[in-house]
């Protein structure tokens, strides 16, 4: 695994909710979450509205560098 990581082949599991996710619906949800975070809405409200976990919202927030 270490050798594969060094070669850049082993990258782990792809994220479900990201700007380049395979599923177009999950891409739409990702962009909606980012939009709602930028508006300053509450994490729990976002999670309930788009039907994902709060932890996923926090991960998107952290990855985007939003505070």
N, C-alpha and C positions, 0 to 999 in steps of 0.2 A: 504494500500500500504506500509506503514511504517513497519508493522509487517512482511509482505512478504519480504521486502528488508532485514530486520534483519535475516530472516531465509535463505536468499540467493536464494529465489525462483524468486523474481521480479528483473530482470536484464535489462529490457528495450529492445529496438529493436536490433536485431543482425546486425552487420555491413555487408554491401554488399561486400565491397572490403577488405578482410583480408586473412591471411594465412590459416584460417580454414573456409572460406565461403562455403556455401552449393553448390553454382554454380561453377563447375570446371573452366569455362571460366573466371569468376571474380577472381578466385584465380590466374590464369595465368596473368591477367592484373595487379593484385596487385604485383606479383613478378617482372613483367616487369617494373612497376613504381619504385619499390625499386632499381632495377638494374640501371635504368636511373638516379635516384637521386644520387646513389653512384658514377656514372660517372661524376656527376656535371652538368647535362643538365638543361636547363631553365625550370621552372615550366610550363609556357604557352606552350612550345614546347612539353613537356611530355603530357599535357592535350589534346592537339590537336591530337597528334600521337595515343594515346590509346582511344580517344573519351570519356573522362570523364571531369568533371568540375575541374577548378583550385583548388577550395576549397577542393575537395576530395584528390587531390595531396598533398595539404598542411596538411590535416588530417593524411594521411599516413606518411608524412615526420615527423610530430610532434609525432605520435605514435611510430615510429621507433627511435626517438631521433636523427635524422640526422639534421645537422645544415647548 
